[in-house]
Amino acid sequence: MAFFAIAVFKKFTGIVCIGYSGVYALSVLTPFVNPIHFWPMTFLSLAFPLLLAGMIGVCLISFLLFKKYSWLFFLVLACGYTNIRSVWGFHPGKSFTMEKSAGSIRIVSWNVNEFLNASIANDIPGNPRRQMLAFIQQSNADILCFQDFATATGKKFRSTLPYIRDSLHYPYTAFVNNFSFGIDGNNLQQNGIVIFSRLPIVDSAVIPLPNPEHFKEDFQWVTIQYGQQRFRIINAHLRSMNLHSSQAMPVESQFYKPDTTLFLQKSTFAKLRYFDKVHVAQAARIRAVMDTTGLPFVFCGDLNAVPSSYVYHQLSKGLQDAFLKTGFGLGNTYDSISPTLRIDVMLLRKPIIPIQHQTFPLHLSDHYPSICDVMMKE
């Protein structure tokens, strides 16, 4: 009887392991299969870190129960090499130092979530906006790339852009105003992306991103003069998925048109599926600009897509991921939902190389800031 029970258990476990391995095998295809053509890839890419952990467990179980065939499960595990190398950093023990090394350039990239609340009434010591500005000052960065940036004008609000430019001493500024709206009477808020620099900006461009619902959103590049050399900074924010748009204020809801149903009523599942397709088109536009850029560059962006996604792999192909080159672990950058979400990246084209990189888990914006020190290799 005991022998029969063990045999049934092993058979059942084997079937579960084979089925799980099949799902994992599908997930290793996410870098190569466009979710426009096969939408389950959207969700398999999001789940890959968890599927990977489960597959490691399956391999251990197979080694204990099915030694003769366990190599097959390990082979399936190894098929995920491309995704494994994208989601996990393999450089333990590298500590980040706030002191810049000679000849390095420090870059901060951060989705600042509009700096939260810039109203004068809310501007008290220690408030989140002040903490964010203090961190920026302490970073001593040469270049700042912000996504989801907002600056307000009017008697009731602090204006963030001139404060960073003038008080924090970033005289070279390139701001892309994607949309504006009035708040509290004569006050105006402008939203978009921005690059601040202490190094001279000698050229710049703004390129529109494709958006099926005609939401205006552009990305930008600037050319930086560094001694006798020039390099480019590309800054982008791929379309927000509005997962929390049901809580939007009326003044914000006007920017969800023309498809209000999608933003305010559709499920999270539907939004993820829809916006992954939007991100594919936007990544293709950015990649086209990258491929025609004759200068070395650093791409800073909020992808709203994970490293195991088709979007990430289209953008990062042939480039260096600053986190993967210097970091360890998952390197999550989003302060919500799951610790597996590294949706903000810094990608480099040689001869620019990363010296050190660190993501700081500050619970201020809904994203964490990243600092990367780079160097122009001779």
C-alpha positions in Angstrom: 0.0 0.0 0.0 2.8 2.4 0.9 4.6 1.5 -2.3 1.5 2.3 -4.3 1.0 5.6 -2.5 4.6 6.6 -3.3 4.3 5.6 -6.9 1.1 7.7 -7.2 2.8 10.7 -5.5 5.8 10.5 -7.8 3.6 10.2 -10.9 1.5 13.2 -9.8 4.6 15.2 -9.0 6.1 14.3 -12.4 3.0 15.5 -14.2 3.0 18.8 -12.2 6.7 19.3 -12.9 6.3 18.7 -16.6 3.3 21.1 -16.8 5.2 23.8 -14.9 8.2 23.3 -17.1 6.0 23.9 -20.2 4.8 27.3 -18.8 8.3 28.3 -17.9 9.5 27.3 -21.4 6.9 29.7 -22.9 8.1 32.5 -20.6 11.7 32.2 -21.9 10.4 33.3 -25.3 9.3 36.7 -24.1 12.3 38.6 -25.4 11.7 37.3 -28.9 7.9 37.1 -29.4 6.1 40.4 -30.0 3.1 40.6 -27.6 1.2 42.3 -30.4 1.1 38.9 -32.0 0.7 36.8 -28.9 -0.6 38.7 -25.9 0.1 36.1 -23.2 3.8 37.2 -23.5 2.8 40.4 -21.6 1.9 38.4 -18.5 4.6 35.8 -18.9 7.3 38.5 -18.9 5.9 40.0 -15.7 5.8 36.6 -14.1 9.2 35.4 -15.2 11.2 36.1 -12.0 8.6 34.0 -10.0 8.5 31.4 -12.7 12.3 31.2 -12.6 12.2 30.6 -8.8 9.6 27.9 -9.3 11.6 26.3 -12.0 14.7 26.1 -9.8 12.4 24.3 -7.3 11.3 21.9 -10.0 14.9 21.1 -10.9 15.7 20.3 -7.3 12.6 18.1 -6.9 13.4 16.3 -10.2 17.0 15.6 -8.9 15.6 14.1 -5.8 12.8 12.0 -7.4 13.7 11.5 -11.0 17.5 11.5 -11.2 17.5 9.7 -14.5 15.5 12.5 -16.2 16.4 15.5 -14.1 18.9 16.7 -16.7 15.9 17.5 -18.9 14.5 19.9 -16.3 17.9 21.6 -15.9 18.1 21.9 -19.7 14.7 23.7 -19.7 15.9 26.0 -16.9 19.0 26.9 -18.9 16.9 27.9 -21.9 15.9 31.0 -19.9 19.5 32.3 -20.1 18.6 35.5 -22.0 15.9 36.4 -19.5 17.9 35.3 -16.5 20.8 37.6 -17.6 18.3 40.5 -17.9 16.4 40.2 -14.6 19.3 39.4 -12.3 22.5 41.3 -11.6 25.5 39.1 -10.9 28.0 41.5 -9.3 27.7 41.1 -5.5 29.9 43.0 -3.1 30.2 46.2 -5.2 29.5 49.1 -2.8 28.5 52.5 -4.1 30.4 55.6 -3.0 28.9 59.1 -3.2 32.3 60.5 -3.9 32.8 60.8 -7.6 36.0 59.4 -9.1 38.2 61.6 -11.3 37.1 61.8 -14.9 33.6 60.3 -14.2 30.2 61.9 -15.0 27.3 61.3 -12.6 23.8 60.9 -14.0 20.6 60.7 -12.0 17.5 59.2 -13.6 14.2 59.3 -11.7 10.4 59.3 -12.3 9.6 62.0 -9.8 5.8 61.6 -9.9 5.3 65.3 -10.5 7.3 66.1 -7.3 4.1 65.1 -5.4 2.7 68.3 -4.2 4.3 71.7 -4.8 1.7 73.8 -3.1 3.0 76.5 -0.8 0.5 75.3 1.9 2.2 71.9 1.8 5.7 73.2 1.8 6.7 72.5 5.3 10.1 71.2 6.6 10.6 67.5 5.9 7.8 67.1 3.4 8.4 64.6 0.6 9.1 67.2 -2.1 11.8 68.8 0.1 13.3 65.4 0.8 13.4 64.7 -3.0 15.1 68.0 -3.7 17.6 67.4 -0.8 18.5 64.0 -2.3 19.1 65.6 -5.7 21.4 68.2 -4.1 23.3 65.6 -2.2 23.7 63.4 -5.3 26.1 66.0 -6.7 25.1 64.8 -10.2 26.3 66.4 -13.4 23.2 65.5 -15.3 19.6 64.9 -14.1 17.0 63.1 -16.2 13.5 63.2 -14.8 10.4 61.5 -16.1 6.8 62.4 -15.0 8.1 65.9 -14.2 5.9 68.8 -13.3 6.5 72.4 -12.6 3.9 74.9 -11.5 3.6 78.7 -11.7 1.3 81.0 -9.7 1.1 82.4 -6.2 0.0 79.2 -4.6 2.8 76.9 -5.8 6.5 76.5 -5.7 8.0 76.3 -9.2 10.3 73.3 -9.3 12.1 73.9 -12.6 13.7 77.3 -11.8 14.6 76.1 -8.3 16.6 73.2 -9.7 18.1 75.3 -12.5 19.1 78.3 -10.4 19.4 77.2 -6.7 20.9 73.7 -7.4 23.0 75.1 -10.2 22.0 73.3 -13.3 22.2 76.2 -15.9 21.6 74.0 -19.0 18.0 72.8 -19.1 15.8 71.0 -21.7 12.2 70.7 -20.7 9.5 69.0 -22.8 6.0 70.1 -21.9 3.7 67.3 -22.9 0.6 68.9 -21.4 -0.5 71.8 -19.2 -3.6 72.5 -17.1 -4.8 75.3 -14.8 -5.2 74.6 -11.1 -6.8 76.8 -8.5 -7.6 79.7 -10.6 -4.5 81.5 -12.2 -2.0 78.7 -11.3 -0.6 76.6 -14.2 1.0 73.2 -14.0 3.2 71.9 -16.9 3.9 68.2 -17.1 6.5 66.3 -19.1 10.2 65.2 -19.1 13.3 67.3 -18.4 17.1 67.1 -18.5 19.2 69.4 -16.3 22.9 69.6 -16.8 26.0 71.3 -15.4 27.8 70.4 -18.6 27.0 72.5 -21.7 24.1 71.3 -23.9 25.0 72.1 -27.5 22.1 70.5 -29.3 18.7 69.0 -28.6 15.6 67.5 -30.2 12.1 66.5 -29.2 10.5 63.4 -30.9 6.9 62.4 -30.6 6.0 59.0 -29.3 3.1 57.1 -31.0 0.0 57.0 -28.9 -3.2 55.4 -30.4 -5.5 57.5 -28.2 -3.7 60.7 -29.4 -2.3 61.4 -25.9 0.6 63.8 -26.5 3.9 62.4 -25.1 7.3 63.1 -26.5 10.8 61.9 -25.7 14.0 63.9 -26.0 17.7 63.9 -26.6 20.4 66.5 -25.9 24.0 66.6 -27.0 26.5 67.2 -24.1 29.9 68.9 -24.6 32.4 67.2 -22.3 35.9 68.7 -22.9 36.7 67.9 -26.5 34.2 65.1 -26.6 30.5 65.0 -27.2 27.9 62.4 -26.2 24.1 62.3 -26.1 21.5 61.8 -23.3 18.2 60.3 -24.4 15.3 60.7 -21.9 12.0 58.9 -22.3 8.8 58.0 -20.4 6.8 55.2 -22.0 3.1 55.5 -21.7 1.8 55.2 -18.1 -0.7 52.3 -17.7 -3.0 54.3 -15.4 -3.5 51.3 -13.1 -4.7 53.8 -10.5 -6.6 56.1 -12.8 -10.0 55.3 -11.1 -8.7 57.6 -8.3 -7.8 60.4 -10.7 -8.9 63.9 -10.0 -11.4 65.5 -12.5 -8.7 67.9 -13.8 -6.5 64.9 -14.6 -9.2 62.8 -16.2 -9.3 65.1 -19.2 -6.0 63.7 -20.3 -7.5 60.2 -20.5 -9.6 61.1 -23.5 -10.7 60.0 -26.0 -11.0 56.5 -24.6 -12.3 57.2 -21.1 -13.6 53.6 -20.8 -10.2 52.1 -21.2 -8.6 54.3 -18.5 -11.4 54.5 -15.9 -13.3 51.3 -16.3 -11.2 48.5 -17.8 -9.6 45.9 -15.6 -5.9 45.9 -14.7 -5.6 42.8 -17.0 -7.0 44.7 -19.9 -4.8 47.8 -19.3 -1.6 45.7 -19.1 -2.5 43.9 -22.3 -3.4 47.2 -24.2 -0.4 49.3 -23.0 2.2 46.6 -23.7 1.2 47.0 -27.4 1.6 50.7 -27.1 5.0 50.3 -25.5 6.1 48.1 -28.4 5.4 50.9 -30.9 7.0 53.5 -28.7 10.1 51.4 -28.1 10.4 51.0 -31.9 10.4 54.7 -32.4 13.1 55.3 -29.7 15.2 52.4 -31.1 15.1 54.0 -34.6 16.5 57.2 -33.1 19.2 55.2 -31.2 20.2 53.4 -34.4 20.7 56.7 -36.3 22.6 58.4 -33.5 26.3 58.7 -34.4 27.4 59.7 -30.9 27.8 57.5 -27.8 24.8 57.9 -25.6 23.1 57.2 -22.3 19.5 56.3 -22.4 17.5 57.1 -19.2 13.9 56.0 -19.2 10.8 54.8 -17.4 9.9 51.9 -19.6 6.8 50.7 -17.7 8.1 47.3 -18.9 10.2 44.7 -17.1 13.6 43.4 -18.2 12.1 40.1 -19.4 9.8 42.0 -21.8 10.0 42.3 -25.6 10.1 46.1 -25.1 13.2 46.0 -22.9 15.1 43.6 -25.2 14.3 45.7 -28.3 15.7 48.8 -26.6 18.7 47.2 -24.8 20.0 45.2 -27.8 23.7 45.9 -28.2 23.8 48.3 -25.3 25.1 48.0 -21.7 22.6 48.0 -18.9 24.2 50.0 -16.1 22.5 47.9 -13.4 23.4 44.5 -14.9 27.0 45.6 -15.4 27.6 46.7 -11.8 24.6 45.5 -9.6 23.4 42.4 -7.8 19.9 41.0 -7.5 16.7 42.1 -9.0 17.3 45.9 -8.7 13.7 46.9 -8.4 12.9 50.5 -9.1 9.1 50.7 -8.5 7.9 51.3 -4.9 4.7 49.3 -5.2 3.0 46.0 -6.3 6.1 43.7 -6.5 9.8 43.8 -5.6 10.5 42.2 -9.0 9.6 45.4 -11.0 12.7 47.0 -12.5 11.0 49.2 -15.0 13.5 52.2 -15.0 16.7 51.6 -16.8 19.9 53.3 -17.9 21.4 51.9 -21.1 24.8 52.9 -22.4 26.5 52.8 -25.8 30.2 52.4 -25.9 32.7 54.0 -25.4 30.7 55.2 -22.5 31.0 52.6 -19.7 29.4 52.4 -16.2 31.7 52.7 -13.2 29.1 52.3 -10.5 25.3 52.2 -10.3 22.9 52.3 -7.4 19.1 52.5 -7.0 18.1 54.2 -3.7 14.9 52.8 -2.1 13.4 56.2 -1.1 9.7 56.0 -0.3 8.9 59.4 -1.8 7.9 59.1 -5.4 6.4 55.8 -6.6 9.7 55.1 -8.3 13.2 54.9 -6.8 16.0 57.2 -8.1 19.0 55.7 -9.8 22.5 57.1 -9.9 25.1 56.0 -12.4 28.7 57.2 -12.7 30.0 56.8 -16.3 33.2 57.3 -18.0 34.2 58.0 -21.6 36.6 55.1 -22.4 39.5 56.0 -24.7 
